């Protein structure tokens, strides 16, 4: 780790509460919330010292890379009063080491009085940090003092992990999960904790019944987090007496994030607390929450979790059984210590939806965390304003620069967008080396045996189904391809038939334009995964890592699926095994990579303008449209929300049909803005608007080109007829649809058909075959583009819903 700024610059530099007790059988363990002020003694207890132990207390210590209890069946003999430590070194606190320096500098706020030996062998070419240090001291408590106190309150500053013992009983452990997970015989000499920046302050309690009248022994195990750890630190600032009862602990809630659930009807939550108290997540319909007061029948879900890598507590909970098209308010915590109230809204549980995809926020990468955070938050503001009905926020991974930096995670999670719209996290290479990713993000259907992590890093693949899309998120940090393949094949075998689309996401792009395209590990993945994805029918792969925008040609089994596919094509209709790969540029602007691999065979389109991007993905039954957009302006011609690139993956359709769609609103018309996308096989008439005694919607068909160069120029005509509009068992007649044909592009003597009025006022509308266009015998050779404006008028008593119909085209000659 590196010692950097003053601890006041880090929110975890001051204690946020008492530390968790390590032994449940200790009896009463007094804990208090941070922020309270304590008196060292009461007015009537003059014989109680301000503290029994302080920074200048003399300790004996062992920094020789040896297990002090070696050969004993009890690994804690070194913590007992009778242990012989006469051969150990001695010194006063604070203790520390940094890179083997004789005068270690961990920053002005972390002075070192006694320098510890840092390395197992200081002369070795590759230096290895000593895993564990052992320290002992004693303090006297008289019988009268013991009668007066209920506990001792300890304050310790450490890096990277500690376990604290009094008279052989463990009273505290911070960032010590790896110690507890190690075999008993190895716990005295093991690496533990995380590289979390500056040393951190924590508070712990020593119950009075652990103490004895007379001499008491305080022992501490201090741990480096890894062989390459750059420093270690310990300062026991105080061990103060506590008289009488103290307040119950209250937990401060931080780092709250709303995550995607296993289905549309679920949402996952994750948050941190500073002390170990029971936590719940509480939810109710938003209309029933007034002034932050939840109704008596609000649902409370108990949280799970445990110690976090930073010495706090992480919490996970899941809301299930949500209703569609409903606003919910929620909070987390406990009575008297709730978080702020946040709100999210569910949408339809089937049909079309949008989500937003973001490349590598990697906050802190530029060296200016505040600027990176500003860029990240601005991109979210811009994207969610442009797509107010977006249903997911999806990250390509590398949320932060340093996996263990809670300051960077705090910045990443600072925007309330991450508490209002479900977030989907990928595991990037900057997210490993620490368990914080797994603790900060509560992912659904996690399989930690697929793409596994290690003892110190988060791992695993996960999946979820959202509407008609099966999403598979792979931990590409792991190249355990057998476990990935098992996961992908098993999930698709079980759930693939229930999904119209299959989308895979992972961090390390295998078809990018940046410098990582030629990395050995990327070449390895590129030689392995594409055949699997083609075989199982994946449609789209979303990636990051290379901090530049790229999209591939359709790729089948690692090769260009159609040699004739043109670069930058707007519409793609994949054949079997054709997969589109998209790589996102930076969403925060923290770092960009140049287009080093611009000549790569797989590139259909790419872009690097060194401005922030986001990608809007629009999903319908028939198409996925992927539109990459600038969230900051490049220049006057490329402003905010201008399009970098867009492409649509279309399902193959009968060339003699077009799909139509219209939304009938419930009650008063909404504010949904509709648009016609000529690249989309679905003609969306948007949301019908109330117009007196009917709803009205209009739009245009996708233009149809007719080319006729036949000898003799026989006549031809093109007609169309629409069936009924249907939605979930409800329907209304196609006669309510009318049109006004026109020539979008003249040629070949073609003429447009006559206008056909909606049948709302009588008539058959387009429920009967109607002429779109024709040309008489002897017409000129050539091509015409036929279009038609659509006019839909629907009775107001039609049940609300999303209705679809099929327009069937018939050519005669």
URWOQUI-V691164 format. One record per pair of residues at least 12 apart in sequence whose C-alpha atoms are under 8 Angstrom apart, sorted by the first residue. I is the first residue (numbers start at 0). J is the second residue. If there is no record, write none. Layout:
{{I,J} {I,J}}
This chain:
{{0,194} {0,195} {0,196} {0,197} {0,228} {0,229} {0,230} {1,105} {1,196} {1,197} {1,229} {1,230} {2,105} {2,106} {2,196} {2,197} {2,198} {3,105} {3,106} {3,196} {3,197} {4,106} {4,197} {5,106} {5,107} {5,108} {6,108} {6,197} {9,406} {10,406} {11,199} {11,200} {11,405} {12,197} {12,198} {12,199} {12,200} {13,199} {13,200} {13,201} {14,33} {14,200} {14,201} {14,202} {15,32} {15,33} {15,34} {15,201} {15,251} {15,273} {15,274} {16,30} {16,31} {16,32} {16,33} {16,201} {16,202} {16,248} {16,250} {16,273} {16,274} {17,30} {17,31} {17,32} {17,33} {17,201} {17,202} {17,203} {17,204} {17,248} {17,273} {17,274} {18,30} {18,171} {18,172} {18,173} {18,201} {18,202} {18,203} {18,204} {18,274} {18,275} {19,171} {19,172} {19,173} {19,203} {19,274} {19,275} {20,169} {20,170} {20,171} {20,172} {20,203} {20,204} {21,169} {21,170} {21,171} {21,172} {22,168} {22,169} {22,170} {25,170} {25,206} {25,208} {25,209} {26,206} {26,208} {27,206} {28,150} {28,204} {28,205} {28,206} {29,150} {29,204} {29,205} {29,206} {29,244} {29,245} {29,247} {30,203} {30,204} {30,245} {30,246} {30,247} {30,248} {31,245} {31,246} {31,247} {31,248} {31,249} {32,247} {32,248} {32,249} {32,250} {32,274} {39,239} {39,240} {39,241} {40,240} {40,241} {40,242} {41,242} {44,147} {46,144} {47,144} {47,240} {48,239} {48,240} {49,239} {49,240} {50,237} {50,238} {50,239} {50,240} {51,138} {51,139} {51,237} {51,238} {51,239} {51,240} {52,138} {52,235} {52,236} {52,237} {52,238} {52,239} {53,235} {53,236} {53,237} {53,238} {54,91} {54,92} {54,93} {54,234} {54,235} {54,236} {54,237} {55,91} {55,92} {55,93} {56,91} {56,92} {56,136} {57,89} {57,90} {57,91} {57,92} {57,136} {58,89} {58,90} {58,91} {58,92} {58,134} {58,135} {58,136} {59,84} {59,87} {59,88} {59,89} {59,90} {59,134} {59,135} {59,136} {60,87} {60,88} {60,89} {60,90} {60,132} {60,133} {60,134} {60,135} {61,87} {61,88} {61,132} {61,133} {61,134} {62,115} {62,116} {62,117} {62,129} {62,131} {62,132} {62,133} {63,116} {63,119} {63,129} {63,132} {64,119} {64,129} {64,130} {64,131} {64,132} {64,188} {65,188} {66,187} {66,188} {67,133} {67,187} {68,187} {74,183} {74,184} {74,186} {74,187} {75,167} {76,167} {77,218} {78,135} {78,164} {78,165} {78,166} {78,167} {78,216} {78,217} {78,218} {78,219} {79,166} {79,167} {79,216} {80,166} {80,167} {80,215} {80,216} {90,112} {90,113} {91,112} {91,113} {92,111} {92,112} {92,113} {92,233} {92,234} {92,235} {93,110} {93,111} {93,112} {93,113} {93,232} {93,233} {93,234} {93,235} {94,111} {94,112} {94,113} {94,114} {94,115} {94,232} {94,233} {94,234} {95,111} {95,112} {95,113} {95,114} {95,115} {95,230} {95,231} {95,232} {95,233} {96,111} {96,114} {96,115} {96,116} {96,117} {96,230} {96,231} {96,232} {97,117} {97,229} {97,230} {97,231} {98,117} {98,229} {98,230} {99,116} {99,117} {99,118} {99,121} {101,114} {102,114} {105,197} {105,230} {109,198} {116,129} {117,129} {117,230} {117,231} {126,226} {126,227} {127,226} {127,227} {128,223} {128,225} {128,226} {128,227} {128,228} {128,229} {129,223} {129,226} {130,188} {130,189} {130,190} {130,191} {130,222} {130,223} {130,224} {130,225} {130,226} {131,187} {131,188} {131,189} {131,190} {131,220} {131,221} {131,222} {131,223} {132,220} {132,221} {132,222} {133,218} {133,219} {133,220} {133,221} {134,218} {134,219} {134,220} {134,221} {135,216} {135,217} {135,218} {135,219} {136,216} {136,217} {136,218} {137,214} {137,215} {137,216} {137,217} {138,214} {138,215} {138,216} {138,217} {139,212} {139,213} {139,214} {139,215} {140,211} {140,212} {140,213} {140,214} {140,215} {141,212} {141,213} {142,211} {142,212} {142,213} {145,207} {145,210} {145,211} {145,212} {147,242} {147,243} {148,207} {148,240} {148,241} {148,242} {148,243} {149,206} {149,207} {149,240} {149,241} {149,242} {149,243} {149,244} {150,204} {150,205} {150,206} {150,207} {150,240} {150,241} {150,242} {151,204} {151,205} {151,206} {151,207} {151,238} {151,239} {151,240} {151,241} {152,202} {152,203} {152,204} {152,205} {152,237} {152,238} {152,239} {152,240} {152,241} {153,202} {153,203} {153,204} {153,205} {153,235} {153,236} {153,237} {153,238} {153,239} {154,200} {154,201} {154,202} {154,203} {154,235} {154,236} {154,237} {154,238} {155,200} {155,201} {155,202} {155,203} {155,233} {155,234} {155,235} {155,236} {155,237} {156,198} {156,199} {156,200} {156,201} {156,232} {156,233} {156,234} {156,235} {156,236} {157,198} {157,199} {157,200} {157,221} {157,231} {157,232} {157,233} {157,234} {158,192} {158,194} {158,195} {158,197} {158,198} {158,199} {158,221} {158,222} {158,223} {158,230} {158,231} {158,232} {158,233} {159,174} {159,191} {159,192} {159,193} {159,194} {159,195} {159,198} {159,221} {159,222} {159,223} {159,224} {159,231} {159,232} {160,172} {160,173} {160,174} {160,175} {160,191} {160,192} {160,193} {160,221} {160,222} {160,223} {160,224} {161,173} {161,174} {161,175} {161,219} {161,220} {161,221} {161,222} {162,175} {162,219} {162,220} {162,221} {163,217} {163,218} {163,219} {163,220} {164,217} {164,218} {164,219} {165,205} {165,209} {165,210} {165,215} {165,216} {165,217} {165,218} {166,209} {166,210} {166,215} {166,216} {166,217} {167,216} {167,218} {168,209} {170,203} {170,204} {170,205} {171,203} {171,204} {173,192} {173,201} {173,310} {174,191} {174,192} {174,193} {174,306} {174,307} {174,308} {174,309} {174,310} {175,191} {175,192} {176,191} {176,192} {176,306} {177,190} {177,191} {177,192} {177,454} {178,190} {178,191} {187,220} {189,222} {190,222} {190,223} {190,224} {190,225} {190,226} {191,222} {191,223} {191,224} {191,225} {192,222} {192,223} {192,224} {192,308} {192,309} {193,224} {193,308} {193,309} {193,403} {193,433} {193,455} {194,224} {194,228} {194,403} {195,309} {195,403} {195,404} {195,405} {196,403} {196,404} {198,232} {221,233} {248,274} {248,276} {249,274} {249,276} {249,335} {249,336} {250,272} {250,273} {250,274} {250,275} {250,276} {250,332} {250,336} {251,272} {251,273} {251,274} {251,336} {252,270} {252,271} {252,272} {252,273} {252,331} {252,332} {252,337} {252,338} {253,270} {253,271} {253,272} {254,269} {254,270} {254,271} {254,408} {254,409} {254,412} {254,413} {254,439} {255,268} {255,269} {255,270} {255,271} {255,412} {255,418} {256,268} {256,269} {256,270} {256,412} {256,417} {256,418} {256,422} {256,439} {256,440} {257,269} {257,417} {257,418} {257,419} {257,420} {257,421} {257,422} {258,420} {258,421} {258,422} {258,423} {258,440} {258,441} {258,442} {259,391} {259,421} {259,422} {259,423} {259,442} {259,443} {260,317} {260,442} {260,443} {260,463} {261,443} {261,444} {261,462} {261,463} {261,464} {261,465} {262,463} {262,464} {262,465} {262,466} {263,345} {263,348} {263,464} {263,465} {263,466} {264,319} {264,320} {264,321} {264,322} {264,323} {264,345} {264,348} {265,317} {265,318} {265,319} {265,320} {265,321} {266,317} {266,318} {266,319} {266,421} {267,315} {267,316} {267,317} {267,318} {267,441} {267,442} {267,443} {268,314} {268,315} {268,316} {268,317} {268,318} {268,440} {268,441} {269,313} {269,314} {269,315} {269,316} {269,438} {269,439} {269,440} {269,441} {270,313} {270,314} {270,315} {270,439} {271,311} {271,312} {271,313} {271,314} {271,439} {272,311} {272,312} {272,313} {272,314} {273,311} {273,312} {274,311} {274,312} {275,312} {277,301} {277,302} {277,332} {277,333} {278,301} {278,302} {278,314} {278,331} {278,332} {278,333} {279,299} {279,300} {279,301} {279,302} {279,316} {279,331} {279,332} {279,333} {280,299} {280,300} {280,301} {280,302} {280,316} {280,329} {280,330} {280,331} {280,332} {281,297} {281,298} {281,299} {281,300} {281,329} {281,330} {281,331} {282,297} {282,298} {282,299} {282,318} {282,327} {282,328} {282,329} {282,330} {283,297} {283,298} {283,327} {283,328} {283,329} {284,325} {284,326} {284,327} {284,328} {285,326} {285,327} {285,328} {285,342} {286,326} {286,327} {288,328} {291,340} {300,316} {300,317} {300,318} {301,316} {302,314} {302,315} {302,316} {303,315} {303,316} {307,434} {307,435} {307,438} {308,403} {308,433} {308,434} {308,435} {309,403} {309,405} {309,435} {313,438} {313,439} {314,438} {315,441} {316,441} {321,345} {322,345} {323,345} {323,346} {323,347} {323,348} {324,344} {324,345} {324,346} {324,347} {325,344} {325,345} {325,346} {326,342} {326,343} {326,344} {326,345} {327,342} {327,343} {327,344} {328,340} {328,341} {328,342} {328,343} {329,341} {329,342} {341,418} {341,419} {342,418} {342,419} {343,418} {343,419} {343,420} {344,419} {344,420} {346,390} {348,466} {349,466} {349,467} {350,466} {350,467} {350,619} {350,620} {351,617} {351,618} {351,619} {351,620} {352,389} {352,390} {352,617} {352,618} {352,619} {353,386} {353,388} {353,389} {353,390} {353,391} {353,615} {353,616} {353,617} {353,618} {354,389} {354,390} {354,391} {354,392} {354,393} {354,615} {354,616} {354,617} {355,382} {355,389} {355,391} {355,392} {355,393} {355,613} {355,614} {355,615} {355,616} {356,392} {356,393} {356,394} {356,395} {356,583} {356,613} {356,614} {356,615} {356,616} {357,392} {357,393} {357,394} {357,395} {357,583} {357,584} {357,585} {357,586} {357,612} {357,613} {357,614} {358,394} {358,395} {358,396} {358,542} {358,543} {358,544} {358,546} {358,582} {358,583} {358,584} {358,585} {358,586} {358,612} {358,613} {359,394} {359,395} {359,396} {359,397} {359,398} {359,543} {359,544} {359,546} {359,583} {359,584} {359,585} {359,586} {359,587} {360,375} {360,396} {360,397} {360,398} {360,399} {360,585} {360,586} {360,587} {360,588} {360,589} {361,397} {361,398} {361,399} {361,400} {361,429} {361,587} {361,589} {361,590} {362,375} {362,398} {362,399} {362,400} {362,407} {362,410} {362,411} {362,587} {362,589} {363,399} {363,400} {363,401} {363,407} {363,589} {364,399} {364,400} {364,589} {364,590} {365,589} {365,590} {368,407} {368,410} {369,410} {370,589} {371,587} {371,588} {371,589} {372,410} {372,411} {372,587} {373,587} {374,586} {374,587} {374,588} {374,589} {374,611} {375,411} {375,586} {375,587} {375,588} {376,414} {376,587} {377,630} {378,586} {378,587} {378,611} {378,612} {378,613} {378,630} {378,631} {379,416} {381,630} {381,640} {382,613} {382,630} {385,640} {389,420} {390,420} {390,421} {391,420} {391,421} {391,422} {391,423} {392,417} {392,420} {392,421} {392,422} {392,423} {393,422} {393,423} {393,424} {394,422} {394,423} {394,424} {394,425} {395,424} {395,425} {395,426} {395,427} {395,504} {395,505} {395,506} {395,541} {395,542} {395,543} {395,544} {395,583} {396,424} {396,425} {396,426} {396,427} {396,428} {396,430} {396,505} {396,506} {396,543} {396,544} {397,425} {397,426} {397,427} {397,428} {397,429} {397,430} {397,506} {397,544} {398,411} {398,427} {398,429} {398,430} {399,411} {399,429} {399,430} {400,429} {400,430} {401,429} {401,430} {402,429} {402,430} {402,431} {402,432} {402,433} {402,435} {402,436} {403,432} {403,433} {403,435} {423,442} {424,440} {424,442} {425,472} {425,473} {425,474} {425,504} {425,505} {425,506} {426,458} {426,473} {426,474} {426,475} {426,476} {426,505} {426,506} {427,474} {427,475} {427,476} {427,505} {427,506} {427,507} {427,544} {428,476} {428,506} {430,457} {431,456} {431,457} {431,476} {432,455} {432,456} {432,457} {433,455} {433,456} {433,457} {434,455} {434,456} {434,457} {435,457} {436,457} {437,457} {437,458} {442,461} {443,461} {443,462} {443,463} {444,461} {444,462} {444,463} {445,459} {445,460} {445,461} {445,462} {446,459} {446,460} {446,461} {446,486} {447,459} {447,460} {448,482} {449,479} {449,482} {449,483} {449,485} {449,486} {450,473} {450,474} {450,475} {450,476} {450,477} {450,478} {450,479} {450,480} {450,482} {450,483} {451,474} {451,477} {451,479} {452,477} {458,474} {458,477} {459,473} {459,474} {460,472} {460,473} {460,474} {460,483} {460,486} {461,473} {462,490} {464,498} {466,498} {467,497} {467,498} {467,499} {467,500} {467,620} {468,498} {468,499} {468,500} {468,501} {468,502} {469,494} {469,495} {469,498} {469,499} {469,500} {469,501} {469,502} {470,501} {470,502} {470,503} {470,504} {471,487} {471,501} {471,502} {471,503} {471,504} {472,503} {472,504} {472,505} {473,503} {473,504} {473,505} {474,505} {474,506} {475,505} {475,506} {475,507} {476,506} {476,507} {478,524} {480,527} {484,531} {488,535} {491,535} {499,620} {500,537} {500,538} {501,536} {501,537} {501,538} {501,539} {502,537} {502,538} {502,539} {502,540} {502,541} {503,537} {503,539} {503,540} {503,541} {504,540} {504,541} {504,542} {505,540} {505,541} {505,542} {505,543} {506,542} {506,543} {506,544} {507,521} {507,542} {507,543} {507,544} {507,545} {508,521} {508,542} {508,543} {508,544} {508,545} {508,582} {509,521} {509,522} {509,524} {509,525} {510,525} {510,549} {510,550} {510,551} {510,580} {510,581} {510,582} {510,601} {510,602} {511,545} {511,547} {511,548} {511,549} {511,550} {511,582} {511,596} {511,602} {512,545} {512,547} {512,548} {512,549} {512,593} {512,594} {512,595} {512,596} {512,597} {512,599} {512,602} {512,605} {513,545} {513,546} {513,547} {513,592} {513,593} {513,594} {513,595} {513,596} {513,597} {514,545} {514,592} {514,593} {514,594} {514,595} {514,596} {515,544} {515,545} {516,545} {516,596} {517,596} {525,557} {526,557} {529,554} {529,555} {529,556} {529,557} {530,555} {530,556} {530,557} {531,556} {532,556} {532,576} {532,578} {533,555} {533,556} {533,575} {533,576} {533,577} {533,578} {534,556} {534,576} {535,576} {536,575} {536,576} {536,577} {537,576} {537,578} {538,577} {538,578} {538,579} {539,578} {539,579} {539,580} {539,581} {540,578} {540,579} {540,580} {540,581} {541,580} {541,581} {541,582} {541,583} {542,580} {542,581} {542,582} {542,583} {543,582} {543,583} {543,584} {545,582} {545,583} {545,584} {545,591} {545,592} {546,583} {546,584} {546,585} {546,590} {546,591} {546,592} {547,582} {547,583} {547,584} {547,585} {547,591} {547,592} {547,593} {547,594} {547,605} {547,606} {547,607} {548,581} {548,582} {548,583} {548,584} {548,605} {548,606} {548,607} {549,581} {549,582} {549,583} {549,602} {549,603} {549,604} {549,605} {549,606} {550,579} {550,580} {550,581} {550,582} {550,602} {550,603} {550,604} {550,605} {551,579} {551,580} {551,581} {551,601} {551,602} {551,603} {551,604} {552,564} {552,566} {552,579} {552,580} {552,601} {552,602} {552,603} {553,571} {553,573} {553,577} {553,578} {553,579} {553,580} {554,576} {554,577} {554,578} {554,579} {554,601} {555,576} {555,577} {555,578} {556,576} {559,601} {560,577} {565,603} {566,602} {566,603} {566,604} {567,603} {567,604} {567,646} {568,603} {568,646} {569,645} {569,646} {569,647} {569,678} {570,646} {570,647} {570,648} {570,649} {570,678} {571,646} {571,647} {571,648} {571,649} {572,648} {572,649} {572,650} {572,651} {573,648} {573,649} {573,650} {573,651} {583,612} {583,613} {583,614} {584,607} {584,611} {584,612} {584,613} {585,610} {585,611} {585,612} {585,613} {586,611} {586,612} {586,613} {586,630} {587,611} {588,609} {588,610} {588,611} {591,609} {592,607} {593,607} {594,606} {594,607} {604,644} {606,643} {608,633} {610,629} {610,630} {610,631} {610,632} {610,633} {611,629} {611,630} {611,631} {612,627} {612,628} {612,629} {612,630} {612,631} {613,627} {613,628} {613,629} {613,630} {614,626} {614,627} {614,628} {615,627} {615,628} {621,649} {621,650} {621,680} {621,681} {622,647} {622,648} {622,649} {622,650} {622,679} {622,680} {622,681} {623,647} {623,648} {623,649} {624,645} {624,646} {624,647} {624,648} {625,645} {625,646} {625,647} {626,642} {626,643} {626,644} {626,645} {626,646} {627,642} {627,643} {627,644} {627,645} {628,640} {628,641} {628,642} {628,643} {628,644} {629,641} {629,642} {629,643} {647,678} {647,679} {649,679} {649,680} {655,807} {655,808} {655,809} {656,805} {656,806} {656,807} {656,808} {657,680} {657,681} {657,682} {657,805} {657,806} {657,807} {657,808} {658,680} {658,681} {658,682} {658,803} {658,804} {658,805} {658,806} {659,681} {659,682} {659,683} {659,684} {659,803} {659,804} {659,805} {659,806} {660,681} {660,682} {660,683} {660,684} {660,685} {660,801} {660,802} {660,803} {660,804} {661,683} {661,684} {661,685} {661,686} {661,687} {661,696} {661,801} {661,802} {661,803} {662,684} {662,685} {662,686} {662,687} {662,799} {662,800} {662,801} {662,802} {663,686} {663,687} {663,694} {663,797} {663,798} {663,799} {663,800} {663,801} {663,802} {664,686} {664,687} {664,688} {664,799} {664,800} {665,798} {665,799} {665,800} {667,689} {668,686} {668,687} {668,688} {668,689} {669,686} {669,688} {671,685} {671,686} {672,685} {672,686} {673,685} {673,686} {675,698} {675,699} {677,701} {677,702} {680,701} {682,698} {682,699} {682,700} {682,701} {683,698} {684,696} {684,697} {684,698} {689,795} {692,794} {692,795} {693,792} {693,793} {693,794} {693,795} {694,792} {694,793} {694,794} {694,795} {695,790} {695,791} {695,792} {695,793} {696,790} {696,791} {696,792} {697,788} {697,789} {697,790} {697,791} {698,788} {698,789} {698,790} {699,786} {699,787} {699,788} {699,789} {700,786} {700,787} {700,788} {700,789} {701,786} {702,743} {702,784} {702,785} {702,786} {702,787} {703,784} {703,785} {703,786} {704,782} {704,783} {704,784} {704,785} {705,782} {705,783} {705,784} {705,785} {706,747} {706,780} {706,781} {706,782} {706,783} {707,747} {707,780} {707,781} {707,782} {708,780} {708,781} {709,780} {711,776} {711,777} {712,776} {712,777} {712,778} {712,779} {712,780} {713,775} {713,776} {713,777} {713,778} {713,812} {714,773} {714,774} {714,775} {714,776} {714,777} {714,778} {714,812} {715,773} {715,774} {715,775} {715,776} {715,810} {715,811} {715,812} {716,770} {716,771} {716,772} {716,773} {716,774} {716,810} {716,811} {716,812} {717,770} {717,771} {717,772} {717,773} {717,808} {717,809} {717,810} {717,811} {718,768} {718,769} {718,770} {718,771} {718,772} {718,808} {718,809} {718,810} {719,765} {719,768} {719,769} {719,770} {719,771} {719,806} {719,807} {719,808} {719,809} {720,765} {720,766} {720,767} {720,768} {720,769} {720,806} {720,807} {720,808} {721,733} {721,734} {721,765} {721,766} {721,767} {721,768} {721,804} {721,805} {721,806} {721,807} {722,766} {722,804} {722,805} {722,806} {723,766} {723,804} {723,805} {724,802} {724,803} {724,804} {724,805} {725,802} {725,803} {725,804} {726,800} {726,801} {726,802} {726,803} {727,800} {729,798} {730,802} {731,797} {732,766} {733,764} {733,765} {733,766} {733,804} {734,757} {734,758} {734,759} {734,762} {734,763} {734,764} {734,765} {734,766} {734,767} {735,757} {735,758} {735,759} {735,763} {735,764} {735,765} {735,791} {735,792} {735,793} {736,756} {736,757} {736,758} {736,764} {736,765} {736,766} {736,789} {736,790} {736,791} {736,792} {737,754} {737,755} {737,756} {737,757} {737,758} {737,764} {737,765} {737,789} {737,790} {737,791} {738,754} {738,755} {738,756} {738,757} {738,765} {738,787} {738,788} {738,789} {738,790} {739,752} {739,753} {739,754} {739,755} {739,787} {739,788} {739,789} {740,752} {740,753} {740,754} {740,771} {740,772} {740,785} {740,786} {740,787} {740,788} {741,771} {741,785} {741,786} {741,787} {741,788} {742,783} {742,784} {742,785} {742,786} {743,783} {743,784} {743,785} {743,786} {744,783} {744,784} {744,785} {745,782} {745,783} {745,784} {746,779} {746,780} {746,781} {746,782} {746,783} {746,784} {747,774} {747,778} {747,779} {747,780} {747,781} {747,782} {747,783} {748,774} {748,775} {748,778} {748,779} {749,772} {749,773} {749,774} {749,775} {749,778} {749,783} {750,772} {750,773} {750,774} {751,770} {751,771} {751,772} {751,773} {751,785} {752,769} {752,770} {752,771} {752,772} {752,773} {753,770} {753,771} {755,769} {756,790} {757,790} {757,791} {757,792} {758,792} {759,792} {759,793} {759,794} {771,785} {771,786} {771,787} {772,785}}
